[in-house]
C-alpha cells in the first residue's frame, strides 16, 4: 500500500513550490533561449497549475486559493520590475490565471 502524504507535508511542499517559483522568477536571466515565441507563457501556466494542484492537496480551496495565487503572480511581476534584466508583463499575469484555471479544472469534483 502506498502512503499518501498528510496535509502538513503538502503544506510544506506548497510553501517550497512558492519559494522555488519566486526564485526562478526574479533571479537574473540565465540567457537561455526559448524554443518558440512566448514559451515563457507556457512555463507560467504550468507553474501556476502546479501551484494550484499542490495548494489544493494542502487543503486550500476555491476562490481563496485562486485569489492568493493571482496576487502571488502580481507580486512576481512587481518584483521583476525591480530586477535589472527582467521585465514585468501583463501577459505573464494572464498566463498565471490560465494555469490557475487549468489546475482548478483538474481538481473539479463532479
N, C-alpha and C positions, 0 to 999 in steps of 0.2 A: 504494500500500500504506500502511495506517495503522500508525504506530509505536506499539507498546504500551509504556507506561512501565515502567521497570525497578523491581525490588524496592525499591531505595533511594528512588525517587520515591514509591512507595506508602507507605513507612515515614514519610517526611516528611509526606505527606497525612494519615496516621493520627494522627501527633502533632498536626498542625494541627487536625484534626477534634476530637480530645480537648480541646484548649485552647479552641476556639470553643464547644463544648458546655458545658464547665466555666464559661466566662464567661457564657454565656446563662443558666445555671442559678443563678448566685449574684449576678448583677447586680441592682440594685434593680428591683423590679417596675415595668414601664413603664405599668401601668394599663390595658392593652388588654383588652377584654372578649372572652371566648371565645364562639364561635358556638353552642356547645352545652355542656351539663353534662359535665364530665370530659374536655374537649378536651385538657387537658394530658397525659392518659394516652396519647392518640394521638400527641402530639408526643414523649413519652418513648419509646414503642415505635418510632416512625420513626427517632428519633435513634440508638437503640441497634442497630437493624437496619442503619443506615448505618455505624455504627462497626464492626459485625461484618464487613460487606462490605469495607470499606477495610482493616481489620485482616487479614482473610483474604488479600486481594490483596498485603498487605505481607509475608506469609509466616507469620503466626501461625495456629495451628491448634487445633482441638478444645477440650479442657477447659481448657487454659491460657488461651486467648483468652476463653472463656466466663467463667471464674473472674475473670480480670482485669477484664473489663467489668462484672461484677456488683459487684466490690469498688469499681470506679470509681463505679458508681451509688450504692453505700452512702456513699462519700466525699462525693459531691454532696449527698446528703440530710443528712449530718452538717454540712457547711458551711452548708447552708441554715438549720440550727438556729441558727447564729451570725449570720445576716443578719436585720436588723430587720424587713423586710416580706416575708420568705419563711418557709414552714413545711415541715418535713420530713414525708414521707408514706410509709407502707409501701406504699400503692397505687402510688406512683411507682416503687418498687423492683420491684414485681410487673410493672408496665408495661415497665420496663427489661428484665426477664427475658423477657417476651413478645417484645420486639424482638430480643433475642439469639437466641431460639429461631427466630424468623422468618428472621433472617439465616443461621442455621445450616442451616435447611431449604433456603434459596435456593442455598446452596453445596454441598449434599449431593451426593456422587458416586453415581451409580447403578451 
